[in-house]
């Protein structure tokens, strides 16, 4: 019995193992993409999803779901192989469906087109409903299917936003509106990073509260740390806070620059694949100059070569009855037999005389066959 992989559906967030996360090589890094470029692509992709969801008037839960799905997918696939913008559209459209706020795919494409024009400083023009739009729509639909297939339809995302309010109530700080809003903002910004694939939402909520309290200089229990009652560790809290603060110091490259880098690496990889790939344009021809299938090409390449000297009779076996051909002398005869029973003959000497003899016997055989058929009728 063949063994199949299992997919576990759970109500908790899917956390990736450490061997699939950076600093270990990611699928994009294996394709030759530097990690800083991948990091910028993740940031810009999540920014596009967030801006598009705001313009589409989707709730914050849809924003969070789309960004988490975006990060999950590109830890299974490469930015070199898959266009970032198309899959950002697909994750936005899929997140709207998951959060039961579906939008038309046409609206999603129009919003992303509008955002790209604003970011690049171009004149804002509406998207025409032409063949380019139809192709883009089909690409988004296919990308959405790829995301579902790659993630095994495990698209549930547990959002930690409500946990912030719950934990602050435990700390008796729920009336500190600035603390609540700042922690909420840090939570939204953290969705641009991959920490939701590394830590459970409870740990992320504690880190956002602790970072907000440090920023606003609001004291929280430190000895022992307040977050240990929620099952979190100090090193995890520090890692998440550093990842969030890095967002505000980092200045990503523009989308046009990133696309140029990705296209250069993609073209380089394609050239390498073409060099390793065998020449598929080379064809073996039959008597009617039709290309052979791949299986028959292999048979034709493995032809049987033999040398016959002073032979008076050559027997050619086809699907029809055996044909006997008389020749005077054949030297260096190469016979290639295909699966259809047809033959290819290449002669160094006496080829014209032998081919005419073969044609005469074939014609004679066909006339005998026709006469026998008429007699039967």
N, C-alpha and C positions, 0 to 999 in steps of 0.2 A: 504494500500500500504506500502511495506517495505521501510524504510529509509536507504539510502546509503550515505557513506561519499563522499565528493567532493574533487577533486584535482584541484588546481588552477595553471595553467601554466603561468609563468611570465618571463620577461626578466631581472628581478632583482634577486640577490642571495637569496636563501632560508635561513632565519634566524630562529633559534629555539627559542621557548619561554624560559624564565628564569627558569621555573619550571622543565625543562628537562635537564638543564645544571648543572655542578658542581658549588656550593657545594651541590646541591640537589642530591639525589641518582641516579646514572646512572644505566642502565641495568646490567652492569658488577658488580657494587657495590651491587645491589640487589642479585646477585648470590653469593656474598661473596668475591669478588675480591677487595683487597685494592686499593684505588685510586692511590697511588704511582706506583703500578704495572701497572694499566691501563694507567697512564701517560707515563710510559716507553714503553709500548706496542705501544702506538700511535706514540711516537717519532721514534721507530725502524721501525714500519710499513711505516711511511712517508719517512724515510731514504732509505728503500729498494725500494720504488716506485721511488724516485728521482734517485738513482743509476741505477736502471733498465732502466729508461727512457733515461739516458745518454748513456748507453751501446747500447740501441736500436735506438739511434740517433733520438729521438723524440724531438719536440720543447718544450720550457719552458711552453707553454700553456697546453700541455698534462700533464706535471709534476704537474702543479697547479690543473688541473681538477681531476687527479687521487687522489691527497692528500685530496682535499676537499670532494670528494665522499667517501673516506675511513673514514674520520671523521664523515660525515653524517650518514653513515651506522651503525657505532658502537655507535651512540647515540640512535639507534633504536634496536640494538641487543647487545648481550653480548660476550665478549672475551672468556668466559667459554664455551659457546655453539658453537661458530664459530671459527675455526682456523685462526689466524691472517695472517699467510703467504699465505694461499690459497686465502683469500679475498684481500690481497695486490696484488696478481697476477691478480685477477679478476678486480680490480679497474684500474690497469695499462692497461690491455687489453681493458677495456671499454673506458677509457680516450683516448686511441689511436684511437678508432673508432669515438668518439665524435669529436675529433679535425681533423678528416679526414686524419689520418696517420696510418691506420690500420697495424698491424703486425700479423704474424702467431702466433697462440697460442703456437706452439712448440718453437718458438724463445723466447717467454716470459718465459716459463717454464725453458728452458736452461739457460737463463740469471739469473733467481732467484736461480737456482741450483749452478751456478758458484759463485754468490755473497755469498751464505751461506757457501760454502766451504772456501772462502777467509776469511770471518769473523770468522769462527771457527778454522782457522789455519790447516785445513786438506789438504791432498794431492789432487790436482785438477784432477778430473777424469771426462770424458764426461758422460752425462746421457744416459743410455742404453734405447733403444726402446723396453721395455719389458712390462709385465703386470703392474708393478709399475708405469711406465710412463703413460700407458693407464688409470689407475685408477686416477692418478693425473690430467690428462687432463679432465676427466669427472668431477672431483671435481671442477676444475676451471670454467668449463662451467656452472655447477649448481650454483656455487657461484655468477657468473655474473648475472644469472637470479634472484637470491635472492636479489641482490643489486637493480636491476631494479624494482622488485616487491615491495621491502620495501620502496624505495624512490618514488614510484608512477610514475616512468619514468620522474621525474623532475631532470634532470641531467645537466641542463644548469648552467654554472659558469661564472660570470662576473669578469674578471681579472682586478685588479687595477694597473697593471704595466704601462699602457699607461697614467694613471692619474698622475703618478709621473712627467713625462715629461711635461704634460699640466700645472700642478700646479706650477712647477718651472719656466715655462715661464711667468706665471702671476706674480711670485715673482721676475722676471728678474734675475734668477739664473741658467738658462739653460746652460750657458757656464761653470759652475763649474762642470767639469767632475767628480771630486772626490765625490762631493755631489750627483750627479746623480747615480754614480755606488754604493756608499755606501747605499743610500736609496733603490736602486734596490736589493742589497744583503739582507738588512733587510726584504724586502718584500718576497724574496724567503725563508728565514729562518722562517718567521712567518707562513708559510704554514704548518709547523710541529705542530703548536698549533691549538686550536679550535677557534681562534678569528674570523675566517671567518664565523663561525656559530653564532657569537654574534654581530658583527658590520657590517655595509655596507662597500663596498670596498672604498668609498670615505673617510671614517673615517680612515681606515687602511692606505691609501696612505698618508694622512696628518701626521699620527703618525710616519710612516717610514721617512718622510722628516724631521720632527722635531727632531727625534732621531739621524739621520745622521748629521744634523746641529749641535747638541750638541756635538756629537763625534768629529767632525772636527773643532769645535769652530768657526762656521760661524754664524754670527748674523742674526737673522730674526726679523721682527716686533713683539714686545711683549706687547705693551700697545696701543691699545688692541691687543690680540693675533691674529696672521695672519690667523689662521685656522678657525676663526669664520665666515669668508666670505664664507666658503664652508659648513657651517651648522654643524660643529662638536663642541664638548664640551671638556673642559679641563679634566674632570674626565675620559672621554673615551680615550683621548690621553694618559693619564698617565697609565691607565690600560693596554693598548696595549704595551706601551714601557716596562713596568715591565714584561709582559708576554714574550716579545722578549728577554730581558736581562736575564731572568731566564734560557733560553736555553743554554747560554754560561757558566753558573755556575753549571748546573745540569749534573751529570754523571750517565747515566742510567745503569741498570744492563745488563749483557750479555743476548743474546737471549736464550741461553741454560738454564740459571737460571730462566728466565721468563717462559719458557715452562714448567719447572719442577713445578713451583708454580701453574701455570694454570692447569696442569694435576692433581696435588694433590687436588685442589679444585673441579675439574671436577669429579674425582673419589668419593670424599666425597659427592657431590650432587647426584651422581648416586646411592650411597648406601642409601641415605635418600629417594630417590624416590622409590627404591625397597622395603623399609620398609613400605612406605605408600601405595604402589600398592598392590591390592589383589592378592592372589596366583592364577595365571592363569594356572599352571601346573596340578591342581587338576581336574580330569575328571570324569564324570559319564558314566558308561558303560552300553551298551545294551546287549542283549543276544548274539550278534555276536562280542562282545568285541570291537566295534567301538566307538570312542569318540563322544560325543554329541556336537552339536553347542552350543554357549553361551546361546542362547535363550532357548533351550531345557534343558540346565543345570539348569537354573533358575526355570523352570517348575518342573524339577525333584527334586530340593531342596524343593520346596513348595508342596510336595506330600501330599496326603490325607490319613491320618491314621485312621483306625477304628477297633473296636473289635467286632467280631461276635461270639456268643456262641450258640451251638446246632442248626446250620443252615443246612438245607438239600439241598438247591439249591443256587448256585452262578451264576450270569449272567455276562458274559464278553462281552462288546460291542467293536467291531472293525470296520474297514472299510467294512468287509464282513458281511453277515447276522449274527444275534445274535447266540452265542454258549451257550448252557445250560450245566453246569457242576454240577454233583451231588457229594457231599462230605458228610462224616459222621460228622465231627466236625472240625471247623476251629477256631483257637484261635489266637488273635493278628495278623490280616491280614493287611499288608501294601501294598497299591496299588498305583503305580506311572504311570500316563498316559502322554504320549508325544504327540506332535502335529501330528506325523505320524500315530497315532492310535495304536501303539505298547504299550504293558504293561509290567511292571516289578512286580513280586509277590515275597514277602519274607514271609515265614511262620516259625513260631516257632516250630510247631508240625504237623506231618502228611504231610510234604511237598512232600516226594517221591511218596506217594499214589496219592496225588492231581495232581502232575505234570504229572504222567502217565495217569490219567483220562483225563486231558486236552489234552494231545497229541493224545489219542485214538479218542476223539471226533473231534479234528481238522482233523485227517486223514480220519475219516468217512465222515466229511463234504466235504473235497476235492474230495473224490471218488464220492460222490453224485453229486457234481458240474460237474465233468468230464463226468459222465454218462448222465446228463441232456444236456450237450453240444453236445455229440455225437448223442443223440436222435433228437436234433434240426437239426443237419446236415443231 
